[in-house]
Amino acid sequence: MTAKMQNKQRRLMVHVYLTEEEKARIEQLAKNLGISLSAYIKVKLFSEK
């Protein structure tokens, strides 16, 4: 295995069910911050607050 392969983590997809209103809300919050929906969700899940 090469060093490049060792440093690269495999990315996996997670499916989440939301109502239309929930999805619209988090899309707007992400847009307000200028980040992707995925990035917004990761920040919210993994922040230490």
PQR file with spaces between the fields and no chain letter, atoms N, CA, C, O and H, PARSE charges and radii, in Angstrom:
ATOM       1  N    MET     1       0.839   -1.182    0.000 -0.4000 1.5000
ATOM       2  CA   MET     1       0.000    0.000    0.000 -0.0000 2.0000
ATOM       3  C    MET     1       0.881    1.240    0.000  0.5500 1.7000
ATOM       4  O    MET     1       1.828    1.332    0.781 -0.5500 1.4000
ATOM       5  N    THR     2       0.575    2.190   -0.868 -0.4000 1.5000
ATOM       6  CA   THR     2       1.386    3.400   -0.958 -0.0000 2.0000
ATOM       7  C    THR     2       1.027    4.369    0.165  0.5500 1.7000
ATOM       8  O    THR     2      -0.032    4.262    0.783 -0.5500 1.4000
ATOM       9  H    THR     2      -0.195    2.116   -1.502  0.4000 1.0000
ATOM      10  N    ALA     3       1.919    5.306    0.414 -0.4000 1.5000
ATOM      11  CA   ALA     3       1.680    6.319    1.444 -0.0000 2.0000
ATOM      12  C    ALA     3       0.437    7.131    1.105  0.5500 1.7000
ATOM      13  O    ALA     3      -0.324    7.503    1.999 -0.5500 1.4000
ATOM      14  H    ALA     3       2.779    5.393   -0.088  0.4000 1.0000
ATOM      15  N    LYS     4       0.225    7.407   -0.179 -0.4000 1.5000
ATOM      16  CA   LYS     4      -0.944    8.182   -0.600 -0.0000 2.0000
ATOM      17  C    LYS     4      -2.232    7.439   -0.238  0.5500 1.7000
ATOM      18  O    LYS     4      -3.194    8.056    0.221 -0.5500 1.4000
ATOM      19  H    LYS     4       0.843    7.105   -0.905  0.4000 1.0000
ATOM      20  N    MET     5      -2.256    6.145   -0.440 -0.4000 1.5000
ATOM      21  CA   MET     5      -3.442    5.347   -0.124 -0.0000 2.0000
ATOM      22  C    MET     5      -3.675    5.285    1.380  0.5500 1.7000
ATOM      23  O    MET     5      -4.821    5.264    1.828 -0.5500 1.4000
ATOM      24  H    MET     5      -1.475    5.644   -0.813  0.4000 1.0000
ATOM      25  N    GLN     6      -2.600    5.257    2.162 -0.4000 1.5000
ATOM      26  CA   GLN     6      -2.727    5.201    3.611 -0.0000 2.0000
ATOM      27  C    GLN     6      -3.295    6.495    4.167  0.5500 1.7000
ATOM      28  O    GLN     6      -4.045    6.463    5.143 -0.5500 1.4000
ATOM      29  H    GLN     6      -1.669    5.275    1.798  0.4000 1.0000
ATOM      30  N    ASN     7      -2.958    7.634    3.570 -0.4000 1.5000
ATOM      31  CA   ASN     7      -3.412    8.929    4.053 -0.0000 2.0000
ATOM      32  C    ASN     7      -4.834    9.268    3.620  0.5500 1.7000
ATOM      33  O    ASN     7      -5.464   10.149    4.205 -0.5500 1.4000
ATOM      34  H    ASN     7      -2.349    7.660    2.777  0.4000 1.0000
ATOM      35  N    LYS     8      -5.336    8.592    2.622 -0.4000 1.5000
ATOM      36  CA   LYS     8      -6.662    8.891    2.104 -0.0000 2.0000
ATOM      37  C    LYS     8      -7.696    8.045    2.828  0.5500 1.7000
ATOM      38  O    LYS     8      -7.617    6.816    2.833 -0.5500 1.4000
ATOM      39  H    LYS     8      -4.824    7.876    2.147  0.4000 1.0000
ATOM      40  N    GLN     9      -8.667    8.713    3.440 -0.4000 1.5000
ATOM      41  CA   GLN     9      -9.731    7.994    4.123 -0.0000 2.0000
ATOM      42  C    GLN     9     -10.888    7.768    3.171  0.5500 1.7000
ATOM      43  O    GLN     9     -11.214    8.627    2.351 -0.5500 1.4000
ATOM      44  H    GLN     9      -8.731    9.711    3.436  0.4000 1.0000
ATOM      45  N    ARG    10     -11.497    6.621    3.288 -0.4000 1.5000
ATOM      46  CA   ARG    10     -12.661    6.324    2.470 -0.0000 2.0000
ATOM      47  C    ARG    10     -13.852    7.117    3.003  0.5500 1.7000
ATOM      48  O    ARG    10     -14.112    7.124    4.206 -0.5500 1.4000
ATOM      49  H    ARG    10     -11.233    5.923    3.954  0.4000 1.0000
ATOM      50  N    ARG    11     -14.564    7.779    2.110 -0.4000 1.5000
ATOM      51  CA   ARG    11     -15.717    8.577    2.491 -0.0000 2.0000
ATOM      52  C    ARG    11     -16.987    7.760    2.278  0.5500 1.7000
ATOM      53  O    ARG    11     -17.144    7.093    1.256 -0.5500 1.4000
ATOM      54  H    ARG    11     -14.352    7.774    1.132  0.4000 1.0000
ATOM      55  N    LEU    12     -17.872    7.819    3.235 -0.4000 1.5000
ATOM      56  CA   LEU    12     -19.121    7.078    3.179 -0.0000 2.0000
ATOM      57  C    LEU    12     -20.305    8.040    3.195  0.5500 1.7000
ATOM      58  O    LEU    12     -20.213    9.143    3.733 -0.5500 1.4000
ATOM      59  H    LEU    12     -17.745    8.362    4.066  0.4000 1.0000
ATOM      60  N    MET    13     -21.405    7.616    2.607 -0.4000 1.5000
ATOM      61  CA   MET    13     -22.604    8.436    2.567 -0.0000 2.0000
ATOM      62  C    MET    13     -23.573    7.981    3.652  0.5500 1.7000
ATOM      63  O    MET    13     -23.719    6.785    3.905 -0.5500 1.4000
ATOM      64  H    MET    13     -21.479    6.719    2.170  0.4000 1.0000
ATOM      65  N    VAL    14     -24.233    8.943    4.288 -0.4000 1.5000
ATOM      66  CA   VAL    14     -25.247    8.666    5.293 -0.0000 2.0000
ATOM      67  C    VAL    14     -26.549    9.304    4.813  0.5500 1.7000
ATOM      68  O    VAL    14     -26.573   10.465    4.406 -0.5500 1.4000
ATOM      69  H    VAL    14     -24.115    9.914    4.083  0.4000 1.0000
ATOM      70  N    HIS    15     -27.618    8.535    4.865 -0.4000 1.5000
ATOM      71  CA   HIS    15     -28.927    9.051    4.449 -0.0000 2.0000
ATOM      72  C    HIS    15     -29.723    9.459    5.684  0.5500 1.7000
ATOM      73  O    HIS    15     -29.747    8.744    6.686 -0.5500 1.4000
ATOM      74  H    HIS    15     -27.599    7.591    5.195  0.4000 1.0000
ATOM      75  N    VAL    16     -30.374   10.621    5.597 -0.4000 1.5000
ATOM      76  CA   VAL    16     -31.172   11.132    6.709 -0.0000 2.0000
ATOM      77  C    VAL    16     -32.526   11.556    6.167  0.5500 1.7000
ATOM      78  O    VAL    16     -32.608   12.208    5.126 -0.5500 1.4000
ATOM      79  H    VAL    16     -30.354   11.202    4.783  0.4000 1.0000
ATOM      80  N    TYR    17     -33.578   11.187    6.865 -0.4000 1.5000
ATOM      81  CA   TYR    17     -34.916   11.603    6.462 -0.0000 2.0000
ATOM      82  C    TYR    17     -35.287   12.892    7.176  0.5500 1.7000
ATOM      83  O    TYR    17     -35.183   12.994    8.398 -0.5500 1.4000
ATOM      84  H    TYR    17     -33.511   10.657    7.710  0.4000 1.0000
ATOM      85  N    LEU    18     -35.722   13.876    6.393 -0.4000 1.5000
ATOM      86  CA   LEU    18     -36.141   15.174    6.911 -0.0000 2.0000
ATOM      87  C    LEU    18     -37.467   15.565    6.295  0.5500 1.7000
ATOM      88  O    LEU    18     -37.828   15.098    5.215 -0.5500 1.4000
ATOM      89  H    LEU    18     -35.806   13.792    5.400  0.4000 1.0000
ATOM      90  N    THR    19     -38.189   16.427    6.993 -0.4000 1.5000
ATOM      91  CA   THR    19     -39.371   17.007    6.373 -0.0000 2.0000
ATOM      92  C    THR    19     -38.893   18.076    5.397  0.5500 1.7000
ATOM      93  O    THR    19     -37.731   18.480    5.435 -0.5500 1.4000
ATOM      94  H    THR    19     -37.896   16.807    7.871  0.4000 1.0000
ATOM      95  N    GLU    20     -39.776   18.528    4.536 -0.4000 1.5000
ATOM      96  CA   GLU    20     -39.414   19.600    3.598 -0.0000 2.0000
ATOM      97  C    GLU    20     -38.985   20.850    4.360  0.5500 1.7000
ATOM      98  O    GLU    20     -38.048   21.543    3.963 -0.5500 1.4000
ATOM      99  H    GLU    20     -40.720   18.200    4.505  0.4000 1.0000
ATOM     100  N    GLU    21     -39.680   21.127    5.457 -0.4000 1.5000
ATOM     101  CA   GLU    21     -39.363   22.315    6.254 -0.0000 2.0000
ATOM     102  C    GLU    21     -37.995   22.205    6.919  0.5500 1.7000
ATOM     103  O    GLU    21     -37.241   23.177    6.956 -0.5500 1.4000
ATOM     104  H    GLU    21     -40.441   20.564    5.780  0.4000 1.0000
ATOM     105  N    GLU    22     -37.674   21.029    7.441 -0.4000 1.5000
ATOM     106  CA   GLU    22     -36.365   20.823    8.059 -0.0000 2.0000
ATOM     107  C    GLU    22     -35.248   20.989    7.041  0.5500 1.7000
ATOM     108  O    GLU    22     -34.238   21.640    7.311 -0.5500 1.4000
ATOM     109  H    GLU    22     -38.287   20.239    7.411  0.4000 1.0000
ATOM     110  N    LYS    23     -35.435   20.401    5.878 -0.4000 1.5000
ATOM     111  CA   LYS    23     -34.412   20.495    4.832 -0.0000 2.0000
ATOM     112  C    LYS    23     -34.227   21.937    4.388  0.5500 1.7000
ATOM     113  O    LYS    23     -33.098   22.402    4.227 -0.5500 1.4000
ATOM     114  H    LYS    23     -36.255   19.872    5.659  0.4000 1.0000
ATOM     115  N    ALA    24     -35.326   22.639    4.192 -0.4000 1.5000
ATOM     116  CA   ALA    24     -35.248   24.045    3.775 -0.0000 2.0000
ATOM     117  C    ALA    24     -34.522   24.876    4.833  0.5500 1.7000
ATOM     118  O    ALA    24     -33.733   25.764    4.508 -0.5500 1.4000
ATOM     119  H    ALA    24     -36.243   22.261    4.323  0.4000 1.0000
ATOM     120  N    ARG    25     -34.798   24.579    6.096 -0.4000 1.5000
ATOM     121  CA   ARG    25     -34.169   25.341    7.185 -0.0000 2.0000
ATOM     122  C    ARG    25     -32.659   25.146    7.200  0.5500 1.7000
ATOM     123  O    ARG    25     -31.910   26.121    7.263 -0.5500 1.4000
ATOM     124  H    ARG    25     -35.438   23.858    6.360  0.4000 1.0000
ATOM     125  N    ILE    26     -32.200   23.890    7.143 -0.4000 1.5000
ATOM     126  CA   ILE    26     -30.748   23.686    7.202 -0.0000 2.0000
ATOM     127  C    ILE    26     -30.059   24.140    5.915  0.5500 1.7000
ATOM     128  O    ILE    26     -28.905   24.567    5.949 -0.5500 1.4000
ATOM     129  H    ILE    26     -32.808   23.097    7.091  0.4000 1.0000
ATOM     130  N    GLU    27     -30.754   24.050    4.788 -0.4000 1.5000
ATOM     131  CA   GLU    27     -30.176   24.582    3.546 -0.0000 2.0000
ATOM     132  C    GLU    27     -29.971   26.087    3.660  0.5500 1.7000
ATOM     133  O    GLU    27     -28.943   26.612    3.232 -0.5500 1.4000
ATOM     134  H    GLU    27     -31.691   23.703    4.760  0.4000 1.0000
ATOM     135  N    GLN    28     -30.949   26.782    4.237 -0.4000 1.5000
ATOM     136  CA   GLN    28     -30.837   28.239    4.394 -0.0000 2.0000
ATOM     137  C    GLN    28     -29.739   28.599    5.378  0.5500 1.7000
ATOM     138  O    GLN    28     -28.978   29.538    5.142 -0.5500 1.4000
ATOM     139  H    GLN    28     -31.784   26.356    4.585  0.4000 1.0000
ATOM     140  N    LEU    29     -29.649   27.864    6.477 -0.4000 1.5000
ATOM     141  CA   LEU    29     -28.594   28.126    7.460 -0.0000 2.0000
ATOM     142  C    LEU    29     -27.210   27.927    6.841  0.5500 1.7000
ATOM     143  O    LEU    29     -26.302   28.726    7.071 -0.5500 1.4000
ATOM     144  H    LEU    29     -30.267   27.102    6.669  0.4000 1.0000
ATOM     145  N    ALA    30     -27.052   26.863    6.059 -0.4000 1.5000
ATOM     146  CA   ALA    30     -25.770   26.618    5.389 -0.0000 2.0000
ATOM     147  C    ALA    30     -25.469   27.723    4.382  0.5500 1.7000
ATOM     148  O    ALA    30     -24.342   28.209    4.294 -0.5500 1.4000
ATOM     149  H    ALA    30     -27.789   26.214    5.873  0.4000 1.0000
ATOM     150  N    LYS    31     -26.490   28.112    3.626 -0.4000 1.5000
ATOM     151  CA   LYS    31     -26.314   29.172    2.628 -0.0000 2.0000
ATOM     152  C    LYS    31     -25.898   30.482    3.299  0.5500 1.7000
ATOM     153  O    LYS    31     -25.043   31.202    2.785 -0.5500 1.4000
ATOM     154  H    LYS    31     -27.406   27.717    3.697  0.4000 1.0000
ATOM     155  N    ASN    32     -26.507   30.789    4.452 -0.4000 1.5000
ATOM     156  CA   ASN    32     -26.162   32.016    5.185 -0.0000 2.0000
ATOM     157  C    ASN    32     -24.694   32.039    5.592  0.5500 1.7000
ATOM     158  O    ASN    32     -24.078   33.102    5.667 -0.5500 1.4000
ATOM     159  H    ASN    32     -27.202   30.204    4.870  0.4000 1.0000
ATOM     160  N    LEU    33     -24.141   30.863    5.853 -0.4000 1.5000
ATOM     161  CA   LEU    33     -22.736   30.756    6.239 -0.0000 2.0000
ATOM     162  C    LEU    33     -21.801   30.597    5.044  0.5500 1.7000
ATOM     163  O    LEU    33     -20.581   30.657    5.194 -0.5500 1.4000
ATOM     164  H    LEU    33     -24.641   29.999    5.792  0.4000 1.0000
ATOM     165  N    GLY    34     -22.373   30.395    3.862 -0.4000 1.5000
ATOM     166  CA   GLY    34     -21.555   30.238    2.661 -0.0000 2.0000
ATOM     167  C    GLY    34     -20.872   28.886    2.573  0.5500 1.7000
ATOM     168  O    GLY    34     -19.802   28.762    1.978 -0.5500 1.4000
ATOM     169  H    GLY    34     -23.364   30.346    3.740  0.4000 1.0000
ATOM     170  N    ILE    35     -21.500   27.857    3.176 -0.4000 1.5000
ATOM     171  CA   ILE    35     -20.913   26.513    3.146 -0.0000 2.0000
ATOM     172  C    ILE    35     -21.936   25.522    2.604  0.5500 1.7000
ATOM     173  O    ILE    35     -23.128   25.818    2.515 -0.5500 1.4000
ATOM     174  H    ILE    35     -22.369   27.958    3.660  0.4000 1.0000
ATOM     175  N    SER    36     -21.449   24.350    2.246 -0.4000 1.5000
ATOM     176  CA   SER    36     -22.339   23.321    1.719 -0.0000 2.0000
ATOM     177  C    SER    36     -23.210   22.745    2.831  0.5500 1.7000
ATOM     178  O    SER    36     -22.907   22.882    4.016 -0.5500 1.4000
ATOM     179  H    SER    36     -20.481   24.109    2.318  0.4000 1.0000
ATOM     180  N    LEU    37     -24.278   22.110    2.429 -0.4000 1.5000
ATOM     181  CA   LEU    37     -25.161   21.447    3.374 -0.0000 2.0000
ATOM     182  C    LEU    37     -24.391   20.381    4.150  0.5500 1.7000
ATOM     183  O    LEU    37     -24.544   20.263    5.365 -0.5500 1.4000
ATOM     184  H    LEU    37     -24.524   21.998    1.466  0.4000 1.0000
ATOM     185  N    SER    38     -23.580   19.619    3.461 -0.4000 1.5000
ATOM     186  CA   SER    38     -22.771   18.581    4.098 -0.0000 2.0000
ATOM     187  C    SER    38     -21.824   19.187    5.133  0.5500 1.7000
ATOM     188  O    SER    38     -21.707   18.674    6.246 -0.5500 1.4000
ATOM     189  H    SER    38     -23.456   19.715    2.473  0.4000 1.0000
ATOM     190  N    ALA    39     -21.154   20.265    4.770 -0.4000 1.5000
ATOM     191  CA   ALA    39     -20.229   20.916    5.701 -0.0000 2.0000
ATOM     192  C    ALA    39     -20.976   21.448    6.917  0.5500 1.7000
ATOM     193  O    ALA    39     -20.484   21.340    8.040 -0.5500 1.4000
ATOM     194  H    ALA    39     -21.249   20.682    3.866  0.4000 1.0000
ATOM     195  N    TYR    40     -22.142   22.015    6.709 -0.4000 1.5000
ATOM     196  CA   TYR    40     -22.947   22.546    7.811 -0.0000 2.0000
ATOM     197  C    TYR    40     -23.314   21.425    8.793  0.5500 1.7000
ATOM     198  O    TYR    40     -23.175   21.582   10.006 -0.5500 1.4000
ATOM     199  H    TYR    40     -22.542   22.103    5.797  0.4000 1.0000
ATOM     200  N    ILE    41     -23.777   20.312    8.261 -0.4000 1.5000
ATOM     201  CA   ILE    41     -24.172   19.193    9.110 -0.0000 2.0000
ATOM     202  C    ILE    41     -22.973   18.671    9.901  0.5500 1.7000
ATOM     203  O    ILE    41     -23.100   18.372   11.088 -0.5500 1.4000
ATOM     204  H    ILE    41     -23.890   20.185    7.275  0.4000 1.0000
ATOM     205  N    LYS    42     -21.812   18.558    9.256 -0.4000 1.5000
ATOM     206  CA   LYS    42     -20.613   18.091    9.954 -0.0000 2.0000
ATOM     207  C    LYS    42     -20.224   19.047   11.084  0.5500 1.7000
ATOM     208  O    LYS    42     -19.872   18.601   12.176 -0.5500 1.4000
ATOM     209  H    LYS    42     -21.709   18.800    8.292  0.4000 1.0000
ATOM     210  N    VAL    43     -20.285   20.341   10.834 -0.4000 1.5000
ATOM     211  CA   VAL    43     -19.950   21.324   11.866 -0.0000 2.0000
ATOM     212  C    VAL    43     -20.885   21.158   13.055  0.5500 1.7000
ATOM     213  O    VAL    43     -20.437   21.156   14.201 -0.5500 1.4000
ATOM     214  H    VAL    43     -20.571   20.704    9.947  0.4000 1.0000
ATOM     215  N    LYS    44     -22.167   21.021   12.795 -0.4000 1.5000
ATOM     216  CA   LYS    44     -23.142   20.876   13.871 -0.0000 2.0000
ATOM     217  C    LYS    44     -22.962   19.558   14.626  0.5500 1.7000
ATOM     218  O    LYS    44     -23.110   19.529   15.848 -0.5500 1.4000
ATOM     219  H    LYS    44     -22.531   21.023   11.864  0.4000 1.0000
ATOM     220  N    LEU    45     -22.655   18.497   13.941 -0.4000 1.5000
ATOM     221  CA   LEU    45     -22.491   17.203   14.593 -0.0000 2.0000
ATOM     222  C    LEU    45     -21.221   17.114   15.424  0.5500 1.7000
ATOM     223  O    LEU    45     -21.226   16.528   16.506 -0.5500 1.4000
ATOM     224  H    LEU    45     -22.534   18.520   12.949  0.4000 1.0000
ATOM     225  N    PHE    46     -20.143   17.686   14.928 -0.4000 1.5000
ATOM     226  CA   PHE    46     -18.847   17.454   15.545 -0.0000 2.0000
ATOM     227  C    PHE    46     -18.267   18.641   16.297  0.5500 1.7000
ATOM     228  O    PHE    46     -17.127   18.567   16.756 -0.5500 1.4000
ATOM     229  H    PHE    46     -20.140   18.162   14.049  0.4000 1.0000
ATOM     230  N    SER    47     -19.012   19.737   16.439 -0.4000 1.5000
ATOM     231  CA   SER    47     -18.488   20.870   17.210 -0.0000 2.0000
ATOM     232  C    SER    47     -18.546   20.520   18.691  0.5500 1.7000
ATOM     233  O    SER    47     -19.409   19.752   19.116 -0.5500 1.4000
ATOM     234  H    SER    47     -19.937   19.798   16.066  0.4000 1.0000
ATOM     235  N    GLU    48     -17.653   21.066   19.460 -0.4000 1.5000
ATOM     236  CA   GLU    48     -17.498   20.730   20.876 -0.0000 2.0000
ATOM     237  C    GLU    48     -18.301   21.628   21.796  0.5500 1.7000
ATOM     238  O    GLU    48     -18.066   21.614   23.004 -0.5500 1.4000
ATOM     239  H    GLU    48     -16.951   21.690   19.115  0.4000 1.0000
ATOM     240  N    LYS    49     -19.232   22.401   21.283 -0.4000 1.5000
ATOM     241  CA   LYS    49     -20.011   23.320   22.135 -0.0000 2.0000
ATOM     242  C    LYS    49     -20.983   22.593   23.005  0.5500 1.7000
ATOM     243  O    LYS    49     -21.710   23.219   23.777 -0.5500 1.4000
ATOM     244  H    LYS    49     -19.423   22.412   20.301  0.4000 1.0000
